[in-house]
Amino acid sequence: MELPIPNKVKKLWDSWHLRGLIILSLFLQSFLVLFGWRRQRSKSTFLLFFIWSAYLLADWVATVAIGAIIKTQTDLCDQPKGGMGDDLLAFWASFLLLHLGGPDSITSYALEDNEFWLRHFLGLVLQAMAAAYSLYLTIPTNKLWLPSVLVFVVGIFKYGERTYALYLPSFDSFGSTAMRDSSLTRSGKPMVPISTMQQQASSTTILIPPAEVLKLPDLKNLNDMQLLEVACKLFGHFKGLFVDRFLSLDVRSSSRSTFLEADHTSAFKVVENELSILYEALHTKVIVACRTLGFTLRFISFCAILGASLLFLFTEKHGDDLDKFDIKITYALLICAIVLDFMSFVQIVSSDWSPGALKGTWRRYIPSIIFKRRRWSESISQYNMISYCLDERPMSVFYNLAGYCHAREIAEKIKISLFSSSEKVTDELKKLVFNELRTKSEKKSNAEDVLTACVHRGHCALSSPRCSNLQWSVKMFEYEETLLLWHLATELCYHNKETKDKEAIAKTKGISKVLSDYMFYLLVMQPSMLSPVLGNWNVVFQDTCEEANRFFHKFDKISLSSSSSSYRGDYSKACEKLLSVETKSDKLAAAVKQFKSKSVLFDSCYLAKELQKMEDQWEVMDRMWVELMCYAAINCLPIVHAQQPSKGGELWTITWLLMNHLGLGLQFLYMNE
């Protein structure tokens, strides 16, 4: 039984479904070329969603279109030969094979896509056979066989290049290369696993050989291009970090001595360049294209497309049996292929990988402006627990609907994504992070001290005698509890009216607030990033939220009964009410409740009051937040850090790589026999 589809709809579908697929495929290719590279520098959820959608649709549309072309050709096989309509379909099939090769700006959306390189190789074989079969169906009367063959060959080149670009950053290739380059010590003996080192560090002396094999210049005296060249050199030695490989102690010694003498501007610039190079190596065709064979094939491909365009122009003028709209579509395919190929070449030459791949005589022709562009979003997401608990934006209907679908957690993340904000990473923040890391590196001259520093989660920031009354905030709690405790205390201190308008501490005060909101955002939105250092964080978070909601609800009723305005939605008034709660050191919630509740709400009130008694409270809080961020970053899985450059980048990942360059990484250590 057939569906009652009107004949007009059937005719419209038969006439336009193939044309629509061709136009859609061309649009998706153009979109990916223009916007695919922007995900490196943007955290926009909408932009990332559109890029993800276009990336998935591009292959599907091209594959379906090739199948539709072959079906259309077989349906026309009983018609007289000699017309150019069938020839044009074969020409289009070759272009779709070219589209399956994908743009240079995005070969994979996520790291997992690179592991499917073998699937793409199989797709290359099957789709090449399909396009060749489409061309075979038009022989021997095909008047467009020569331009079709030229485009077909270019399509094979492009698709093969994409498959190879997926293979190189896969774990099979990238991991083995990193192991071969950097997994052995200077003596050629394998490193010992980190877990073994942590267990034996207390009883074994760990030595760092002073020899240097990596020669680096003074970073402070280098321009942008020279800093990029240094980043290319460092990437060759440090890429093993991202696949959890151990690195040579010689490399650690050279890198540490160089970064200790650098300033925060040049140090951050080098690290940002390294992560940009990593992004290009993992998610673009740059690593394949920036080779002699790659440039040669691209030149041949460009000439072939240009030749196919001229041949079609000559053939079309001598034929009168082609549909005018189909001719326009074909010209659009040809023109866009030339334009997009040229744009891809410009993007490759402008990439951060090119200066390391090109010879010195060619580097002078690279425009200096490309070295000044941003390598990541240079912003960090912001959200705070007070606004989360107050829930000033009514979403009760949405939450109820999500509850029926057992999707409350998804609803919470959608709410945070919609209402969270972002802050630019200022020069003051970079300077604070770098200076704290440099100071820590200067004090840790051997690997045993480095190992000790990597397990600190606030102890160093509170080590001075004047902070002795704050050490309980670290000793009595796990990491996730300490993070929430200091986040709430920072929020309370920030909105305290007594210090709100003091300009002398405005910048320092702002840095603590920005880092606090950033770490809270990572906790609730990206807990997988912090998973190695998080315990049962969800219980702590939920207990604290429930206690905060009970507290706010109680005083909301008091506000309404006294005919005064409710403070719900007013952060300052809410913080003022929390600070008014009487707290004593011998009645800390952590000590009184024990296992009954994991809430740290009123503990944070006591901590905030203790901090307000200090003249340098914001300096202490700055150091504390840097140390909390560093602890999470250095203990995180390297593969998680490798995922961040394709999502706009994270300050947290930059800090991790900077720590490794300053010799504060666990992957440098090995046991001395």
N, C-alpha and C positions, 0 to 999 in steps of 0.2 A: 504494500500500500504506500503510495507516494504522498508526500505532504502537499497540501493545496497551495502551492506557490504560484502566484500570478505569472503569466508569460512575460510581462514587461520586466518583472524582477529577474527572471531567469536570463533574459536577453542582456539586461544591464550587468548582471554578474558575469556572464560569458564574455562580454566586451571589455569589462574594466577590472576584473579581479587580478589578472596578470599585470596589467599596467599599474594598478594600485600597489601591488607588491614591489614592482621595480622602483616606483617613485618613493615608497616607504623605505626600501633598502638604501636608496641614495640619500634620503634625508637622515637616516640613522648614522650612516657613515660620516656625513658632513657634521652632524651634531657631536659625534665622538671625537672627530679631529679638532673641532673648535673648543670643546668643553672638557674632553677627557682628561687633559693635563691639569685642569683647575682644581681637581679634588685634592691635589697635593697642597694647595694653599687655601682651602676653604673647609669650614666645618658646617656649612649650610646643610641641614637635613634634606631640604627640598632638592638642592642641586645634586647631592649624593644619590638621592632616590631616582632622579631622572637619568643620571649617568648609569646607575645600576640597571634600570629598566632598559635603556638603549643598548647596553652591553649584552644583556640576555636576549633581547629581541633581534639584534642585528644578525646573529647566526641563524636563528630560527626562520626569519623572514627570507633570507637568501637561500636557505635549504629548501623551504617550501616553494619558493619561486622557481628554482631549478626543476623540481618535480612537476610543477604546473606547466612549465615550458615543454617538457618531454611529453606530458599528457596531451597538450595542445597539438604538438607535432604529430603524435601517433594518430590523433583524431583526424588530422588533415592528410594522412598518408594516402587515402584513396582519391584525393583531389589531383588534378593535373599538375605536373612539376613545371618548374620554370619561373614561378612567381617569386618575388623577393620577400614576401611576408614570412615565409618559413625560414628563409636565410637570416632574416633579422632576429628571429627567435634564437637561433644558434649564436648569433653575435651577442645577444643579451645574456645567454647562459655563460659565456666566457667572462662577461663583466661581473656576474654574480659570483663566480669563482674568485675573481679579484676582490670582491667585497668580503668574501669569507676569509681572506687574508687579514682583514681588519686594519685599522689605522695604527700608526706607529705610537700614538700617544697612550694607548691602553691595550695591552695584550691580555692582561688578567685584572680582575677586579679585586680579588683577595688572594692571599698566599695559597689557599687550597686549590685555586684554579690552575696553578702551575703544575700541580701533581697530576693533572689530567692531560698532560702533553701527549701521552700515547693514544688517548681517545681522539685528540685532534689529528694525530698522524693517520689514524684509521679514517677519520673524516676527510682528510686530504685525498687519500686513495679513492674513496667512494665518490666524493663529489667531482674529482678529476675525471673519473670514469663516466659519471653522469653527463658532465659538460662535453666530454669527447664523444659520447653517444649522441648527444644532441647535434653536434657538428656532423657526425657520420650520417645521420638521417637526411641531411641536405645534399650529400654528395651523389652524383657529380655535377649537379646543376647550380651549386651555390656560387653566386657572384660575389659574395662577401667572405669567401673562404680565407683569403690572405689576412685581412684585418682581424678576422675571428681567431685565426691561429696565433697572430701576434699577441692579442689580448689574452688568449688561453695560456700562452707561455708565461706572460707576466703574472697571471693569476696563480700559476704553479709556483713561481718564484715567491710571490707574496705569502701564499698559504704555507709554503715550506719555511719561509723566514719566520712566520708567526709560531709555527710548531717548534722550531729550534729556539726561539726566544722564550717559549714556555718551558722547554727542557732545561736550559742553562740555569735558571733560578730555582728549579725543583730541588728537592732534598737529595735526589740521586746524584745530581751534578754539583750544585752549589755546596752541599754539605761535604762531599768528598774533596772538592777543591779547597775548601776552607781547612779541612783536616790535613791535607797534603802541605798547605802553605804554613799553617800555624799551630798544629796540634802537638808538635814535638818540642822538647827542650833543646837547649843549645848542644847538649851532649847526644841528642837523638833518642832519648828515652821517653816513653809516654808519660803524660801527666797522671797524677793520682786523682780520683774523683773528689769532688768538693765535700761530699758527706764524710768520706774517710778523713779528709784534712780537718774538718770541724771536730771529729771525735778524738783525733790524735794531737791536735794543736797544743794542748796543755802539757804534753809530755815530750814533744819533739821540737827541736829547733828548726826554724824555717829560714833559709838564707836566700838573699836576692843577689845574684852575681852582678857586678858593676859593668860588665862589658856592654857595649852599645854597637848595634848593627844598623840602626835606623838613624840616619843623619837628617836633622830638621833644623831649619833656620830660626832666627828670632822672630816670633810671630808679630811682635809690636811694630816692626819696621816693614811689613809686607803690605802690598796693595791687594785689592779684591781678587785679581786674577792669580796672584801668587798664593794667596790663602786657599784658593780653590785647588791649585796644584798640590799644596800640602795636604789638603783633604783627600785628594785622589791617592796620594802616596799612603796616607794613614789608612784609608779604606782597604787597600790591598793587604795590610797587616792585621787590621781589626775586624774584618768581615767574619772571622771565625766566632766572634762574640755572639752573633745573631743566630748561630746554629749550635750554641752551647759548647763550643770547642775551647780548649785551654790554649792560652797564648804564651809566647816566649817571654821569659823574664827580661831578656835583652830589650825587647820592644817596650816593655813596661818602663824600664829604666830611662830609655831615650824619650819616650812620650812624657813621662812625669817631669823630667828635668826641663823640657821645653815648655810645658803648660804652667809650671811653677813660675816661670819668668814672664809669662804672657799677661796681658790685661784682659778684663772681662769681655771687651768688645771683640777682639781678635779670637779669643778662645771660643766664644759662642758662635762666631761666624764660621770657624773651621768645623765645629760639630754640626751646625746646620747644613753645611755643604756636604758633609759625610752622609747624613741621613737623606739628603736629596739624591746623592749618587746611589744610595741603597735603593731608594724608591724607583729610580730609573732602571736599575739593574733587575729589579724584581717584577716590574709591572709595565715596562715598555720594550720596544725593539732596539733601544739605543745600544745595548751591549752587543747586538748582532750587527747593527748597521755601521757602527764605528769601527769597522775593520776594512782592510783593503778589498776583500771579496765583497763585503756589504756595499761599499761605495761603488764598486764596479757593477754589481748587479742592479743597483738603483739607477745608474746612468744608462745601462742597457734597457731597463724597464721604461724609463722616461722616454727614451728614443723610440721604443717600440709603440708606446701609447701615442706618441706624436705621429709616428708613421701610420698607425691604424686610423687616426683621425683624418689624415690627408687622403688615404686610400678610400675611406668611406665618403669623404666629400666629393672625390672624383667619381666614384661609382654611383652615388645618389643623384648627381646631376644628369647622368645618362640613363636613369631609370624613372619610369613614371607610374609604377604600380605599387608604390608604398603609401601607406596612410600618412598624412601630414603630421598628425599628432604623434605617431610612432617615430617619425623622423626627428621631431622635437625632443622626444624622450632620449633618443640615441645621442643626439648632439649634447643634451644635458649630461648624459653618462660620460661622454668623451671629454667635455670641457671640465666637468667636476673632477674627473680622474687626473687631468693635467694639473688643475689648480690645487687639489688636495695633495697630490704627490709633491708639488713644489712646497706647499705649506709644511708637509711632513719633513722635507729635507731641511727647511729653515729651523724647525723645532729640534731636529737632531743636532744640527750644527750649534744651536743655541743651548743645548743641554749641558749639564754639569759634567757629563762623562766625556765630552769632546776634548776639552783641554788636556785631559790625561791620555787620550787616545791619539790625538793629532801630534805631529812632529812640531818642534819648536818654530820652524820657519813658517808653518801654517797658522800658528796660534795668533800671530800678529794681526791676522785678518778677521778675527772674531770681534764683533762690536763690544766695547767695554760696558755698554749698558746692561748686557745680559748678566754681568757679574754683580749687579746691584739689586737685582730683583729679589723678592721674598722667596725663601725656600720652604716656608710653612705658613700656617695661618697667623702666627705670632699673637695668638689670643688663647685664653684659657676660659673654660666654662665656669659659671658661677651659680651656686644655689646654696641656701642656708636652711638649717633645721627649724628655725623659728617660723619662717614663712611656710615651710612644709606643714608644721603643726597647726598654725593659725588657719591655713587653707582659706585665704581671703577670696579666692576665686571660686564661686559655688559650682561644683560639678557633681552634685549628689545624684542627679538622674543618670549621668554617665556612669558613675560608680555602681549604682544599683544594677544597671543593665550589664555591666562588666561582671558583676558578682554572679548573676544568673548564668553567665557563660563561662564561669570559672577563669576569668581573665582579669582579675583585679590588679595583679602585678603589672600586666601590660598597660592597663589604664593609668596606673601610677607613673610609669615611665613616659607615657604620652603626655601626661600633665607636666612632668618635669621638663620634658623636651620643649614643650610649647612656652612655658613660663620661665625657664632659666634664662640667664643672660650670659654675656661674655665680657671679658676685660682684656685690654691689650697688655702684652708683656712689656713692661716699661724697662728703661735702661737701669733704673734704680733696683728693680727686682733682679735683673740679670747680675748686677754688680754684687748684690747681697748673696745670691746663690754661689757665685764663683768665689767670692772672698771666703765664705764659710767652708767651701770645699778645699780651697787652697790652704787655709789654715789647718784643716784636719789632715791634709796630705803632708804638710811640713812636719807634723808631729808624729807621723807614722812612717818611719824610715825602713822598717822591715816587715815581712809578710805576716808575722804573728800579730803585730800591732794593727795591721790592716784588717785582719780577720776579726779582731776585737772591735774595731771601729764599725765594721759592717753589721754587727749584731746589736749596736746601740740604737735605741729608738727614743731618744730624748735625754739620756743620761748625761751626755756631754754638755748639752745646753743648760742643764741644771746642776752642773758640777761645782760651781762657785759657792762659797759659804753663804752669800746673801740669798741663794736660792734653796737653801737646805730645807726650808719650810714648804717647798713645792715638790720635793722629790717623791712624796707619796703618790702624786698623780701619775707616776710612771711605775713605781714599784708595786703598787697595789692592783694594777689593772693590766689586762692584755692590750695588745696594740689597738684593736678596734675600739675598745673602751677608752683608751687614752685619746684616740683621735676624736671621738665624739665629745669627750670631756673637755678637751682644749678648744674644740670648735664652738661649743656652747659658751665657754668662758670668754673666748675672743669676741663672740657676738654680744655678750653682755657688756664687756668693757668698751666695745666700739660704740655702742648706743648710750653709754653713760653720759649724762648731761654735763657732769663736772669737767670732763676732758674733751668734749666734742668739738669745741671751738678753738682749741689751742693750736695755732698754726705751726708751732715749733715741732710738733710730733705728727703733723698731718701726713707726711709722706711715709714715715715708718709705720704709723698706725694703719695706713691704707694697704701696705704690703702684707701685714699680718692678716688683715681682713680678706684680701684677695687669695692668699694661699689657703686660708681656712675654708673659704667657700669652694675653692677648687678641689681640695681633698675630700670635702663632703660630697661634692658632685660625683667624683670618681667612686666613692663608696657606694652611693645609692644607684648610680647609673651604669658603672663599669666594675662591679665587684670582682669579676673574673681577672681584671688587671691587678687587683690587690690580693687575690686568693691565697698566694703562698704565705702571707703574713696575717690573714684573717682567720679568726676562730669562728665561733658561732655568732657572727656579727649581726645576723638578722634578729636574734633574740634580744640582744642589747639595744638595737635600734627600735624594735617594736615596743619593748618595755619602756624605753625613754619617751617615745611618742605618746604612749597611752598615759603615762604619768603627766606629761606636759598638757595633754588634752584635758585631763581631769582638773588640773590646776587652772587652766584658762577658762574652762567651763564654769568652775566654782566662782571665780572672780568676775566672770561675765554676768552671773546672776546678781552679784553684789552691785555691780555697776548699774544694772537695769533697775534694781530696787531703790537705789539712791538717786535715780533720775539723772545720772551723769552719763556721758557718752561712753559706749563700750570701746575697749581698747583692741578688740579683735580686728586684726588687719593693721594696727598701729604698732610697728616693731618696737619703737622707742618706749611706748607705754608698757608693752608686754615685758620688755627687758627690765624696766623699772620695777614692775611688780615682782619679777623673779628675784631681783637683787634685794628687795625688801624682806624676803624670807629669812628668818633667823637660822643660822647654821653654826655649828660648833665642830671643832676638830675631833672631839671624842665621840661625835654622833654622825660621822660620815655614813652615808647610805650604804657604801660598799662594805663597811664593817658591821652595820646594824642588820641589814637585810640578808646578807650572806647569799644563800642560794635561792631565796624567795623571789627576788627581782634583780634584774641586771641594769636597771635604770641608773643613769649617771646625771640626771637633771639637777638635783640639789647639791650633788658633789661639785658640779660646775659652778653653782652659785657661790659656794665656799671658795673655790679656786679663783673665781673672778674677784672676790673681795680681797683675797691675799695678794693677787696681782696688782690691784689698785693701790696697795700700800707701798709699792715699790716705785722709786723715782724713774727707773729705767725699764718699766714693765714692758714696753713695746719692743725694746731691743731684745729682751729675754724671749718674748713671744715670737719675734722674727726668727731667732736662732732655733727655737723649738720647732717651728713649722718647717723650716728647711731640713732639720734633722728627721722629722717624721716623714717628709716626702722622700728624702734620700734613702731611708731605711726600707720603705716600700719599693722604691725603684730598683735598688741593688739586689733585693731578694726576689724580684719578679722573674718569671720565666723569660729568657731572651726572645723567644718566638713571639711573645706578646708585644715586646718593644718593636720587633720587626714589622708588626702589623700597623703601627701607628702612622708612619709617613704617608700611607695611602688614604688616611682619614683626616688630613689636615695637620697632623703632627701634634705632639704633646710636649709641654715643658717637662713633664715627668720623664719622658724618654730622653730628651736632650740632657737632663740632669744625670741620668744613668750613664750615658756615653761619656759625658764630661768626667764623671767619677772614675770611669775606667781609664781615661787618658791621664788622670792625675794619680793613677796607681792605686785606686781604692776599690778595685774589682776583685771578686772571688776567683775569677777564671784565670788569674795570673799565678795562682799559688801552686806549689808542688812540694812534696816532702823531700827533704834532703836525706839521702841515704848515708 
